[in-house]
Amino acid sequence: MAPLKMKKKKKKKAAAERAKSFATMLVKRMKICIELVKFAIKFVIAQVEEVINENLRHRRPPPPVAMRMRSLSPPLPIVGPF
């Protein structure tokens, strides 16, 4: 009977080792996935910033302040001598 108990213990130990090994590999894979997602997010952010900066560079500059003020207020009609 003693050898049978030893075999069961060995099987349990081997199963525990396999489970531990599987968990370790799973954690490693999850870490790799997280790093890949971080890399992808940084890449997308850099691309979006580049597009925004490129669009801002090619935009026409705003008109001078004096022209903006004239365009906002309509001209006043001249009514009689002052």
C-alpha positions in Angstrom: 0.0 0.0 0.0 2.8 2.4 0.6 4.0 2.5 -3.0 0.4 3.4 -4.1 0.4 6.4 -1.8 3.8 7.5 -3.0 2.5 7.4 -6.6 -0.5 9.5 -5.7 1.7 12.1 -4.0 4.0 12.2 -7.0 1.0 12.7 -9.3 -0.4 15.5 -7.2 3.0 17.1 -7.0 3.5 16.8 -10.8 0.0 18.3 -11.4 0.7 21.2 -9.0 4.0 21.8 -10.9 2.2 21.8 -14.2 -0.5 24.2 -12.9 2.3 26.5 -11.5 4.1 26.4 -14.8 0.9 27.2 -16.7 0.1 30.1 -14.4 3.6 31.4 -14.9 3.3 31.2 -18.6 -0.1 32.9 -18.5 1.2 35.8 -16.5 4.2 36.2 -18.9 1.8 36.3 -21.9 -0.5 38.8 -20.2 2.6 41.0 -19.5 3.6 40.8 -23.1 0.0 41.7 -24.2 -0.1 44.7 -21.9 3.3 45.9 -23.2 2.1 45.5 -26.8 -1.1 47.5 -26.1 1.0 50.2 -24.4 3.2 50.4 -27.5 0.2 50.5 -29.8 -1.4 53.3 -27.8 1.8 55.4 -27.8 2.1 54.8 -31.6 -1.5 56.0 -32.2 -1.0 59.0 -30.0 2.2 60.0 -31.9 0.4 59.6 -35.2 -2.5 61.8 -34.1 -0.2 64.4 -32.7 1.6 64.5 -36.1 -1.6 64.9 -38.0 -2.8 67.7 -35.7 0.6 69.5 -35.9 0.6 69.1 -39.7 -2.9 70.6 -40.0 -1.9 73.5 -37.8 1.1 74.3 -39.9 -0.8 74.5 -43.1 -3.7 76.6 -41.7 -3.9 80.2 -42.9 -3.0 82.7 -40.2 -5.9 84.7 -38.8 -6.3 88.2 -40.2 -4.9 91.2 -38.2 -7.0 92.4 -35.2 -8.0 95.6 -37.0 -9.5 93.7 -39.9 -11.4 91.4 -37.6 -12.9 94.3 -35.7 -14.1 96.0 -38.9 -15.7 92.8 -40.2 -17.6 92.3 -37.0 -19.2 95.8 -36.8 -21.1 97.1 -39.9 -20.2 100.6 -41.1 -22.3 103.4 -39.6 -24.3 105.5 -42.0 -23.5 109.2 -42.0 -26.6 111.2 -41.2 -26.2 114.9 -41.6 -23.3 117.2 -40.5 -21.9 116.9 -37.0 
